Each structure stands twice: as C-alpha cells, then as structure tokens.
Amino acid sequence: MTDLATLSADYFADLLEFDPFGATAFGVPGHDDAVPDPSRAADHARLDRLAGCRTRLNALDPHAGTPQDRVTRDMLDRLLADQEAELAAGLGVGAFEVGVTATIAGLQNAVFAVVPAVRPAGEEDFAAYLRRLSALPGYFDALGTRYEQATREGRHSTATGVRQAVDQLRAYLASLPAQDPFLRPAAGDPDRLDRVAAVVVRTVRPAVARFTGTLAGLAGRDDDRVGICHVPGGEAAYAAATRSHTSTSLSPEEIHRIGLDQLARVHEEFAVLGESVFGTSDVTEVLRRLREDTSLRFDTADQILDTATTALRRAEDALPGWFRRYDIAPCEIKPMHPVEAENSVLAYYGAPAADGSRPGAYVVNTHHPRSRPRFEYEALSFHESVPGHHLQLALAQSLRDLPGFRRFAYITAHGEGWGLYSERLADEMGLYTDDLARMGMLSFDAWRACRLVVDTGMHHFGWSRDRALAFLRDGSALSDVNVRNEIDRYIAWPGQATAYLVGRLRIEELRERARRTLGARFDIRDFHHHVLANGAVPLDTLTTIVDRWIAAGR
C-alpha cells in the first residue's frame, strides 16, 4: 500500500515538525535545532494538517494490504480522531494553556529535561544545539503570550500551579550559571562550554526571567476549583483527553468506578502481606507504617542509585526466560537534575537515540533521600527500565520495517499499561528481593487505582485539591510530598493518569484469554512479543493483534 506508506511518512513528518522536543525525546534525528510553536495559530495549522491526513486516509481501502498495513491504518484512524478532538477543544495539547505547573507536566520542565539531553558529536550537531538554545527565548515568549491570552479569556491555570512554577523558575535563575543544566552537553570541552555559556547568559536566562515575570502576573483558580471542568471548554477537553490517553471509549464515570473496585482489591492484598511484613492485617496500620516509618527510608542518594542499578541488572539477567532475544540499546541510570527534582516525579525514562548516539536513560529522583521509601524503588525500576519502558521503547525503535510514527508513537494506555504490567510481572519473575519490596508493588498498585478516582474526581466531578489529596493519602502509602506532587501533576495534565491502570488491565485480560484458549501451546515469550513487537498501539488495536495470534495458534 504505497499510498498508506506515503501518508504514514507525511503524518510522522508533520508530527515531528510540530513537536521537535518530542522528536529529541524519542531519539529521532534531524530536529535537535528546533523548538515548538506553542501559539494557537500553530494549533490551527496542526488541525488543518490532520484534516488533510483524514481525507487521504478515508480514500484508502480499509481491507487492503498486509496485516501490518491494517494495523497502521487502524492506528492512524484512532490517532487522527483523538488529536483532532483534543486540539478542537481549544486548550492545546494536554490542555497546557491552563496547566501551568512545576511538575513533570510543566512545559518548562520539558525544556530542562529534553534540551540538555542531547550529546552533540561533531561540530554540526553542536551548531544545531546552539541554534536551539538561541531559539528558546522565542519559545518562552510565545508560551507566556499564550498563557496571558488564556487568562484574559477567563481560562486560568491554578494559583497553586502558578506559584510553584514561579518558585521553581526563580530557583533556576538564582543558581550559579556554571551549574546551569544547559551546559551539560558541552561538559569537558572548554571552548564549547564558553560558547554555550555565552548563549545561556545573554539570551536563555533573560528569557526565562521574562517568562517568570509573566507567570507571576497571572490570575489563578483557587484550590476548590482545580478541575478542568471549571474552565470554559473544559468538559470537551477532558472527554478528549481521557479518550486519547486510555485509547478506549470509557466514560469518566466508568473510569472512576474501575478505580474504586481495583483499590478495594489491592487493599485486600495489603491485609495479607501486612501480616508477613508488619504482623498486622489492618490496612490503615499497614499504610501508616509504610508512610511514616523512617527506618524504611533511604539515607543517601547513592543508596537510591544502587537500588535502581541492581534491580535493573537482575531484570536483565532474567529476561531470556520471559522474552524473546532482542538487539536493543543499553539503559543507563542517571540522577535527576536539581532544577526539576524538587517538584517532580519519582523517576522517568528517556528513550535512546534512534541513531545509537544516546542510550536509554532511567532518570531517578534522588532529591532529599530521607523522604524516599526504600520499598518503592524496585517496583519503580522494573516499571521504568527493564522489563518496563526501556525494553518496550528500545524494542519499538528497533522495528525498522514499521512506519516511523509506529516506532516512535507514545500511546499512553499501551506504554504506561505495560509499565504497570511489568511491576506485577517482576513478581512472577522472582525479581523482588523480599516482602517489603513487594509492598512497594502493592503500594504502586493502590496509587494507580487512586489515580482513576482522583483524576475523574477533580476534572469531571469537580473535587477540590484538598479532597483529592486526602483520598490519595488515605488510599495509598505515598509520602505526603509525593501525594502533593502527584495531585498537582494530575491537575495540570488532565486524563493522562487514567491510562496506566486501564492499560494494564487490558494486557492482563488478553494474557488470560490467550492462556485459556491456547492451553499447553501458550508461551509467555510469544505473548509478550505480540504485545511489544508492533510498537505502541491503541488498546483496541492491541486486542485485534493478540486475537489474531490466538486464532493462528489454535
């Protein structure tokens, strides 16, 4: 299907053009000198391009081509619909124009995390890096204009999010220029370091200062109205967001109920494991011990990094019994930069460069180690590195026979569903060192179940920030600081948090269907291959893929 191949290539080229930071994050070369355009005009242009893709897709025979062609067509159909709906809601991708925040959802954090992640090799790559740095002032100015425009129209970010972002950026501006994260790609080369420092001091930092001033002048929603349902156009934006992130047609009410049901199941498991670890089956007491017992926390940042490293190595050693052998990029472990760490997540994953110039990176938050429970970091490592996101994304990049957009696509329910599935799979693989570490697995399960409840609670049912904080604190073992960071992330990124558990439940459902139908012919390595070796796909597409494999194996 030449026309489908051309359409796929054009769609992917448009995607990278509109999101060069995303291109860098996923290791796609050729865009490391560019910055996105956060204006509404750019959103309108993107909608026009999507409409053109839709017209071309509708003209193709949906039944023609190979099975992989049909997967490609199904994916394009779903992605176009979801992206059109999200942009048509008028609040930007991820509703960012009402999502000022210091959490990982903050657009300034994408700058701090993605831009310095490049490793310029030759002079041409280094020149591209300098061009991107020089373009950052225009990006920050345009982003500030977008926020001001939204505020004038009564579309406000939350006051808490604005305040935290301002504090974060002021801390960056108060840091020594020699410690600036944008200098990292020039480390070890005095000449390059001087050239980067000149751009950072003369243009980037003044632009960040202007942007900080813009944010400081914004009005904000109070903590009783943090949900997007309190913003004009928010109802449509949330419906589009949950549909896009979960890649299902589940309603907010259905998602809310799934969260409550799953939380009840996890609490039953807490009661059983609590007897083994703490000598009590009282769930409230188990959660209290996990949250408040300071003997269960780290003492140093090095201990955190060591736990992450040894967990990754154990998982790598165990892979052959559970997965086919794949030739993929290595994974390295890095501490999170202090600029982004204080209000950020526990960790995140950065994909390797497609050209092999950069390994995958499991970036771990080591800020204030005595606030970080030891029992969480094994499950976290299996989620972010192996068998989780690193295996998943590095494998997808290696699938060179697939269209580019499929190799580098991020479908939240598939990607994060696999991450959660990996936490439970690690238990089957015998990777947890003891029952306390398995408590971390249950703690994360409770956390993800709570996500479905609090995200829909705030953005659909209109919960206050305090009500969401209380529910997550009472239902999980997360520390108070992580509870606050997580709730503020969900506020700023509506719908994204609902995809994790929805995706895991679908993968588990498909595995059980395959095991039950195939019986003795079921091989867990084959199942995992079919879940991962098509790249990230919407859940309905994944269901079709697995069902075809089951039918062929009967």
C-alpha positions as CSV (number, residue, x, y, z in Angstrom):
1,M,0.0,0.0,0.0
2,T,2.2,2.8,-1.3
3,D,-0.4,5.4,-0.6
4,L,-0.6,4.3,3.0
5,A,3.2,4.3,3.3
6,T,3.3,7.8,2.0
7,L,0.5,9.0,4.2
8,S,2.2,7.4,7.2
9,A,5.5,9.2,6.4
10,D,3.8,12.5,5.9
11,Y,1.9,12.2,9.2
12,F,5.1,11.4,11.0
13,A,6.9,14.3,9.4
14,D,4.1,16.7,10.4
15,L,4.2,15.3,14.0
16,L,7.9,15.9,14.3
17,E,7.7,19.4,12.8
18,F,5.1,20.5,15.3
19,D,6.8,18.7,18.2
20,P,10.6,18.8,17.8
21,F,11.1,18.4,21.6
22,G,9.2,15.1,21.2
23,A,11.5,14.1,18.3
24,T,14.5,14.7,20.5
25,A,12.9,12.8,23.5
26,F,12.3,9.8,21.3
27,G,15.7,9.9,19.6
28,V,14.6,10.9,16.1
29,P,17.5,12.8,14.5
30,G,17.1,16.0,12.4
31,H,15.1,18.1,14.8
32,D,17.6,19.0,17.6
33,D,17.9,22.6,16.4
34,A,14.2,23.4,16.6
35,V,11.7,24.4,19.3
36,P,7.9,24.0,19.2
37,D,5.5,26.8,18.4
38,P,3.0,27.0,21.4
39,S,0.7,29.5,19.7
40,R,-3.0,29.0,18.9
41,A,-2.1,29.7,15.3
42,A,0.1,26.6,15.3
43,D,-2.7,24.5,16.8
44,H,-5.0,25.7,13.9
45,A,-2.3,24.8,11.4
46,R,-1.9,21.4,13.0
47,L,-5.7,20.8,12.8
48,D,-5.6,21.7,9.1
49,R,-2.8,19.1,8.5
50,L,-4.7,16.5,10.4
51,A,-7.8,17.1,8.4
52,G,-5.8,16.6,5.2
53,C,-4.5,13.3,6.6
54,R,-8.0,12.3,7.4
55,T,-9.2,12.9,3.9
56,R,-6.4,10.9,2.4
57,L,-6.9,8.0,4.9
58,N,-10.6,7.9,4.2
59,A,-9.8,7.4,0.5
60,L,-7.9,4.2,1.1
61,D,-9.4,0.7,1.1
62,P,-9.6,-0.3,4.8
63,H,-9.3,-4.0,3.9
64,A,-6.3,-3.8,1.5
65,G,-2.7,-4.7,2.3
66,T,-1.0,-6.9,4.8
67,P,-2.0,-7.4,8.4
68,Q,0.6,-4.8,9.4
69,D,-0.9,-2.4,6.9
70,R,-4.2,-2.8,8.6
71,V,-2.6,-2.1,12.0
72,T,-1.1,1.0,10.6
73,R,-4.4,2.2,9.1
74,D,-6.3,1.5,12.4
75,M,-3.7,3.4,14.3
76,L,-3.8,6.4,12.0
77,D,-7.6,6.4,12.2
78,R,-7.5,6.4,16.0
79,L,-4.7,8.9,16.4
80,L,-6.2,11.4,14.0
81,A,-9.5,11.3,15.7
82,D,-8.0,11.7,19.2
83,Q,-5.7,14.5,18.2
84,E,-8.3,16.4,16.3
85,A,-10.7,16.2,19.3
86,E,-8.0,17.4,21.7
87,L,-7.0,20.4,19.6
88,A,-10.6,21.3,18.7
89,A,-11.3,21.7,22.4
90,G,-9.1,24.8,22.2
91,L,-6.9,24.4,25.3
92,G,-3.8,23.0,23.5
93,V,-2.3,19.5,23.6
94,G,-2.7,18.3,27.1
95,A,-4.8,21.4,27.9
96,F,-1.4,23.1,28.6
97,E,-2.7,26.6,28.3
98,V,-4.5,26.1,31.7
99,G,-1.8,23.8,33.1
100,V,1.0,26.0,34.5
101,T,2.8,23.7,36.9
102,A,6.2,22.9,38.4
103,T,5.6,19.1,38.0
104,I,6.7,16.9,35.1
105,A,3.7,18.2,33.2
106,G,5.1,21.7,33.1
107,L,6.3,22.8,29.6
108,Q,9.4,24.4,31.1
109,N,10.3,21.1,32.5
110,A,10.3,19.6,29.0
111,V,12.8,22.2,28.2
112,F,15.0,21.4,31.2
113,A,14.8,17.7,30.6
114,V,14.9,17.3,26.8
115,V,17.1,20.1,25.6
116,P,20.3,19.2,27.6
117,A,19.7,15.5,26.9
118,V,21.4,15.7,23.5
119,R,25.1,14.8,23.2
120,P,26.5,16.7,20.2
121,A,29.1,14.6,18.5
122,G,30.6,16.7,15.6
123,E,30.6,20.4,15.0
124,E,27.3,20.2,13.0
125,D,25.5,18.7,16.0
126,F,26.9,21.3,18.3
127,A,25.9,24.1,16.0
128,A,22.3,22.6,16.0
129,Y,22.4,22.7,19.8
130,L,23.4,26.4,19.8
131,R,20.6,27.2,17.3
132,R,18.1,25.5,19.6
133,L,19.4,27.4,22.7
134,S,19.1,30.7,20.7
135,A,15.5,29.8,19.8
136,L,14.4,29.2,23.4
137,P,13.7,32.9,24.1
138,G,11.2,32.9,21.3
139,Y,9.6,29.8,22.7
140,F,9.3,31.1,26.2
141,D,8.0,34.5,25.0
142,A,5.3,32.8,22.8
143,L,4.4,30.5,25.7
144,G,3.9,33.4,28.0
145,T,1.8,35.1,25.4
146,R,-0.4,32.0,25.2
147,Y,-0.9,31.9,29.0
148,E,-1.8,35.6,29.1
149,Q,-4.3,35.2,26.2
150,A,-6.0,32.3,28.0
151,T,-6.2,34.3,31.3
152,R,-7.8,37.3,29.5
153,E,-10.5,34.9,28.2
154,G,-11.2,33.5,31.7
155,R,-9.2,30.3,31.2
156,H,-6.9,30.2,34.2
157,S,-4.3,27.8,35.5
158,T,-4.4,27.0,39.2
159,A,-3.0,29.5,41.6
160,T,-1.0,26.7,43.3
161,G,0.5,25.6,40.0
162,V,1.4,29.1,39.0
163,R,3.0,29.8,42.4
164,Q,5.1,26.6,42.3
165,A,6.2,27.2,38.7
166,V,7.3,30.7,39.6
167,D,9.3,29.5,42.6
168,Q,10.9,26.8,40.5
169,L,12.0,29.2,37.8
170,R,13.3,31.7,40.4
171,A,15.4,29.0,41.9
172,Y,16.8,28.2,38.5
173,L,17.6,31.9,37.9
174,A,19.2,32.1,41.3
175,S,21.5,29.1,40.6
176,L,25.1,29.7,39.5
177,P,25.5,29.9,35.7
178,A,28.3,27.4,35.9
179,Q,25.7,24.9,37.3
180,D,23.2,25.5,34.5
181,P,21.7,22.3,33.1
182,F,22.1,23.7,29.5
183,L,25.8,23.5,29.9
184,R,25.9,19.7,30.3
185,P,26.1,18.8,26.5
186,A,29.4,20.9,26.4
187,A,31.0,19.4,29.5
188,G,34.6,18.5,29.1
189,D,35.2,20.9,26.2
190,P,36.3,24.4,27.4
191,D,35.7,26.1,24.0
192,R,32.2,24.6,23.6
193,L,31.5,25.4,27.3
194,D,32.3,29.0,26.7
195,R,30.1,29.2,23.6
196,V,27.1,27.6,25.3
197,A,27.6,29.7,28.4
198,A,27.5,32.9,26.4
199,V,24.2,32.0,24.8
200,V,22.7,30.9,28.1
201,V,23.7,34.0,30.0
202,R,22.9,36.5,27.2
203,T,19.6,35.1,25.9
204,V,18.2,32.0,27.7
205,R,18.3,33.2,31.3
206,P,16.9,36.7,30.4
207,A,14.0,34.9,28.5
208,V,13.3,32.6,31.5
209,A,13.3,35.8,33.7
210,R,10.7,37.4,31.4
211,F,8.6,34.2,31.4
212,T,8.8,34.0,35.1
213,G,7.5,37.6,35.3
214,T,4.6,36.7,33.0
215,L,3.6,33.8,35.1
216,A,3.9,35.8,38.3
217,G,1.3,38.2,36.9
218,L,-1.3,35.5,36.0
219,A,-4.6,35.1,37.9
220,G,-5.3,31.6,39.0
221,R,-8.1,29.2,40.0
222,D,-8.3,28.5,43.7
223,D,-7.8,25.1,45.2
224,D,-11.6,24.5,45.3
225,R,-11.8,24.6,41.5
226,V,-8.7,22.8,40.3
227,G,-10.5,20.5,37.8
228,I,-10.7,21.4,34.2
229,C,-14.5,21.2,34.4
230,H,-14.2,24.7,35.9
231,V,-12.6,26.1,32.8
232,P,-14.6,27.2,29.7
233,G,-14.3,24.3,27.2
234,G,-13.0,22.0,29.9
235,E,-15.7,19.4,29.6
236,A,-14.9,18.7,26.0
237,A,-11.2,18.9,26.7
238,Y,-11.4,16.2,29.4
239,A,-13.6,13.9,27.3
240,A,-11.0,14.2,24.5
241,A,-8.1,13.7,27.0
242,T,-9.5,10.5,28.6
243,R,-10.4,9.0,25.3
244,S,-6.9,9.8,23.9
245,H,-4.9,8.6,26.8
246,T,-6.9,5.4,27.5
247,S,-7.5,4.7,23.8
248,T,-10.9,3.5,24.9
249,S,-14.5,4.9,24.9
250,L,-14.7,4.5,28.7
251,S,-16.7,7.4,30.3
252,P,-15.3,9.3,33.3
253,E,-17.9,7.6,35.5
254,E,-16.8,4.1,34.3
255,I,-13.2,5.0,34.9
256,H,-14.0,6.3,38.4
257,R,-15.8,3.0,39.3
258,I,-12.9,0.9,38.0
259,G,-10.5,2.8,40.3
260,L,-12.7,2.2,43.3
261,D,-13.1,-1.5,42.6
262,Q,-9.3,-2.0,42.0
263,L,-8.4,-0.1,45.1
264,A,-10.6,-2.4,47.2
265,R,-8.8,-5.5,45.7
266,V,-5.3,-4.1,46.4
267,H,-6.3,-3.3,50.0
268,E,-7.2,-7.0,50.4
269,E,-3.7,-7.9,49.3
270,F,-2.2,-5.3,51.7
271,A,-4.0,-7.1,54.5
272,V,-2.4,-10.5,53.6
273,L,1.1,-9.2,53.0
274,G,0.8,-6.9,56.1
275,E,0.7,-10.0,58.3
276,S,4.1,-11.1,56.9
277,V,5.9,-7.8,57.0
278,F,4.4,-5.9,59.9
279,G,2.4,-8.6,61.8
280,T,-0.9,-6.9,61.2
281,S,-3.7,-7.2,58.6
282,D,-5.2,-3.8,59.4
283,V,-4.8,-1.9,56.1
284,T,-4.8,1.5,57.7
285,E,-2.0,0.5,60.0
286,V,0.0,-1.1,57.1
287,L,-0.3,2.1,55.1
288,R,0.7,4.2,58.1
289,R,3.8,2.1,58.7
290,L,4.8,2.3,55.1
291,R,4.3,6.1,55.0
292,E,5.6,7.1,58.4
293,D,8.3,4.6,59.5
294,T,11.5,6.5,58.9
295,S,13.6,3.3,59.2
296,L,12.1,2.3,55.8
297,R,13.7,5.2,54.0
298,F,17.0,5.9,52.3
299,D,19.9,7.7,53.9
300,T,21.8,8.8,50.8
301,A,21.3,9.5,47.1
302,D,23.9,6.8,46.4
303,Q,21.7,4.2,48.0
304,I,18.8,5.1,45.7
305,L,21.0,4.8,42.6
306,D,22.4,1.5,43.9
307,T,18.9,0.0,44.4
308,A,17.9,1.1,40.9
309,T,21.1,-0.3,39.3
310,T,21.0,-3.7,41.0
311,A,17.2,-4.1,40.2
312,L,17.9,-3.3,36.5
313,R,20.8,-5.8,36.4
314,R,18.7,-8.6,38.0
315,A,15.9,-8.0,35.5
316,E,18.3,-8.0,32.5
317,D,19.6,-11.4,33.7
318,A,16.1,-12.9,34.0
319,L,14.8,-11.7,30.5
320,P,15.6,-14.9,28.5
321,G,13.0,-17.0,30.4
322,W,10.2,-14.5,29.7
323,F,11.0,-12.7,26.4
324,R,12.5,-13.5,23.1
325,R,16.0,-12.2,22.5
326,Y,16.2,-8.6,21.1
327,D,19.1,-6.5,20.0
328,I,18.3,-3.2,21.6
329,A,20.1,-0.1,23.0
330,P,21.6,-0.3,26.5
331,C,20.0,1.5,29.5
332,E,21.9,3.8,31.8
333,I,20.8,5.2,35.2
334,K,21.1,8.9,35.9
335,P,20.1,11.2,38.9
336,M,17.6,13.8,38.1
337,H,18.9,17.4,37.8
338,P,18.1,19.5,40.9
339,V,16.3,22.1,38.8
340,E,13.5,19.7,38.1
341,A,13.8,17.3,41.0
342,E,12.0,19.1,43.9
343,N,8.5,19.1,42.5
344,S,9.0,16.2,40.1
345,V,8.0,12.5,39.9
346,L,10.0,9.6,41.5
347,A,11.6,8.9,38.1
348,Y,11.1,8.9,34.4
349,Y,12.5,7.3,31.3
350,G,14.2,8.9,28.3
351,A,14.3,6.8,25.1
352,P,17.6,6.1,23.3
353,A,18.6,8.0,20.2
354,A,17.5,6.1,17.1
355,D,21.0,6.5,15.6
356,G,22.6,4.9,18.5
357,S,24.3,8.1,19.8
358,R,22.5,8.0,23.1
359,P,21.4,5.1,25.3
360,G,18.1,4.9,27.1
361,A,18.1,6.7,30.4
362,Y,16.3,5.8,33.6
363,V,16.3,9.2,35.4
364,V,15.9,8.8,39.2
365,N,14.8,11.5,41.6
366,T,17.4,11.4,44.5
367,H,16.3,14.8,46.0
368,H,16.0,14.6,49.8
369,P,16.7,10.8,50.1
370,R,15.5,10.6,53.7
371,S,12.0,11.3,52.4
372,R,12.1,8.4,49.9
373,P,10.9,4.9,51.0
374,R,13.3,2.1,50.1
375,F,10.4,-0.3,49.3
376,E,9.2,1.8,46.3
377,Y,12.4,1.8,44.2
378,E,12.5,-1.8,43.0
379,A,9.0,-1.6,41.5
380,L,9.8,1.8,40.1
381,S,12.9,0.4,38.5
382,F,11.1,-2.5,36.8
383,H,8.5,0.0,35.5
384,E,10.9,2.5,34.1
385,S,13.8,0.3,32.9
386,V,13.5,-3.5,32.4
387,P,11.1,-5.2,31.7
388,G,9.2,-1.9,31.5
389,H,9.7,1.2,29.4
390,H,13.3,0.6,28.3
391,L,12.6,-2.8,26.9
392,Q,9.4,-1.5,25.4
393,L,10.6,1.6,23.7
394,A,14.1,0.4,22.7
395,L,12.5,-2.6,21.1
396,A,10.0,-0.4,19.3
397,Q,12.8,1.7,17.9
398,S,14.5,-1.4,16.5
399,L,11.4,-2.3,14.4
400,R,12.7,-0.7,11.2
401,D,10.1,-2.4,9.0
402,L,7.4,-0.4,10.6
403,P,6.4,3.2,9.7
404,G,8.3,5.8,11.7
405,F,5.3,7.0,13.6
406,R,4.6,3.5,14.9
407,R,8.3,3.0,16.0
408,F,8.2,6.3,18.0
409,A,4.5,6.6,18.9
410,Y,3.5,7.2,22.5
411,I,0.1,5.6,23.2
412,T,-0.3,6.3,26.9
413,A,-2.5,3.3,27.7
414,H,-0.2,0.9,25.9
415,G,3.0,2.5,27.2
416,E,2.1,3.0,30.8
417,G,-0.1,-0.1,30.9
418,W,3.0,-2.1,30.0
419,G,4.9,-0.2,32.7
420,L,2.4,-1.3,35.4
421,Y,2.1,-4.8,33.9
422,S,5.9,-5.0,34.3
423,E,5.7,-4.3,38.1
424,R,3.5,-7.4,38.6
425,L,5.4,-9.4,36.0
426,A,8.6,-8.7,38.0
427,D,6.9,-10.6,40.9
428,E,6.3,-13.6,38.7
429,M,9.9,-13.4,37.6
430,G,11.1,-13.5,41.2
431,L,12.8,-10.1,41.0
432,Y,11.7,-8.6,44.2
433,T,14.3,-9.1,47.0
434,D,11.8,-9.6,49.9
435,D,8.2,-9.0,51.0
436,L,9.0,-5.4,51.9
437,A,9.9,-4.7,48.3
438,R,6.7,-6.5,47.2
439,M,4.9,-4.0,49.4
440,G,6.2,-1.4,47.0
441,M,4.5,-3.2,44.2
442,L,1.2,-3.1,46.1
443,S,1.8,0.5,47.1
444,F,2.1,1.4,43.5
445,D,-1.0,-0.6,42.6
446,A,-3.0,1.3,45.2
447,W,-1.6,4.6,43.9
448,R,-2.6,3.8,40.3
449,A,-6.1,2.8,41.3
450,C,-6.4,6.0,43.3
451,R,-5.4,7.9,40.1
452,L,-8.5,6.8,38.3
453,V,-10.6,8.1,41.2
454,V,-8.9,11.4,41.9
455,D,-8.4,12.4,38.2
456,T,-12.0,11.9,37.3
457,G,-13.0,13.3,40.7
458,M,-11.3,16.6,40.1
459,H,-11.8,17.0,36.4
460,H,-15.3,15.5,35.9
461,F,-17.0,15.6,39.3
462,G,-15.4,18.9,40.5
463,W,-13.5,17.7,43.6
464,S,-11.3,20.2,45.4
465,R,-7.5,19.8,45.6
466,D,-7.8,19.0,49.3
467,R,-10.4,16.2,48.7
468,A,-8.1,14.7,46.1
469,L,-5.1,14.9,48.4
470,A,-7.0,13.2,51.2
471,F,-8.2,10.4,49.0
472,L,-4.7,9.6,47.6
473,R,-3.1,9.9,51.1
474,D,-5.7,7.6,52.7
475,G,-5.8,5.0,49.9
476,S,-2.1,4.6,49.3
477,A,1.3,4.6,51.1
478,L,2.7,7.5,49.2
479,S,4.6,10.1,51.3
480,D,3.0,13.5,51.8
481,V,5.4,15.1,49.4
482,N,4.7,12.6,46.7
483,V,1.0,12.9,47.3
484,R,1.2,16.6,46.7
485,N,3.4,16.3,43.7
486,E,1.2,13.7,42.1
487,I,-2.1,15.5,42.7
488,D,-0.6,18.7,41.2
489,R,0.6,16.7,38.2
490,Y,-2.9,15.3,37.6
491,I,-4.4,18.8,37.9
492,A,-2.1,20.1,35.2
493,W,-2.3,17.1,32.9
494,P,-6.0,16.0,32.8
495,G,-6.7,12.4,31.8
496,Q,-3.2,11.2,31.5
497,A,-3.1,9.4,34.8
498,T,-6.2,7.4,34.0
499,A,-4.4,5.4,31.3
500,Y,-2.0,3.4,33.4
501,L,-4.3,1.0,35.1
502,V,-6.7,0.8,32.2
503,G,-3.9,-0.3,30.0
504,R,-2.6,-2.9,32.5
505,L,-6.0,-4.4,33.0
506,R,-6.4,-4.9,29.2
507,I,-3.0,-6.5,28.9
508,E,-3.8,-8.9,31.7
509,E,-7.2,-9.7,30.2
510,L,-5.6,-10.5,26.9
511,R,-2.9,-12.7,28.5
512,E,-5.6,-14.7,30.4
513,R,-7.6,-15.1,27.2
514,A,-4.6,-16.4,25.3
515,R,-3.6,-18.7,28.2
516,R,-7.1,-20.1,28.5
517,T,-7.6,-20.6,24.7
518,L,-4.1,-21.9,23.8
519,G,-3.6,-24.1,26.8
520,A,-0.4,-26.1,26.6
521,R,0.5,-24.1,23.4
522,F,0.7,-20.8,25.3
523,D,4.2,-19.4,25.6
524,I,4.6,-16.3,27.7
525,R,7.5,-15.2,25.5
526,D,5.3,-15.2,22.4
527,F,2.6,-13.3,24.2
528,H,5.0,-10.6,25.3
529,H,6.4,-10.5,21.7
530,H,2.9,-9.7,20.3
531,V,2.2,-7.1,22.9
532,L,5.5,-5.3,22.2
533,A,6.7,-6.1,18.7
534,N,4.2,-3.9,16.9
535,G,5.3,-0.7,18.7
536,A,2.8,1.2,20.9
537,V,-0.7,0.7,19.7
538,P,-4.2,1.7,20.9
539,L,-5.8,-0.9,23.2
540,D,-8.4,-1.9,20.6
541,T,-5.7,-2.5,18.1
542,L,-3.7,-4.5,20.6
543,T,-6.8,-6.7,21.2
544,T,-7.0,-7.3,17.4
545,I,-3.3,-8.2,17.2
546,V,-3.5,-10.7,20.1
547,D,-6.8,-12.2,18.9
548,R,-5.2,-12.9,15.5
549,W,-2.2,-14.6,17.2
550,I,-4.5,-16.7,19.3
551,A,-6.6,-17.7,16.3
552,A,-3.5,-18.7,14.4
553,G,-2.2,-20.8,17.3
554,R,-5.3,-22.8,17.9
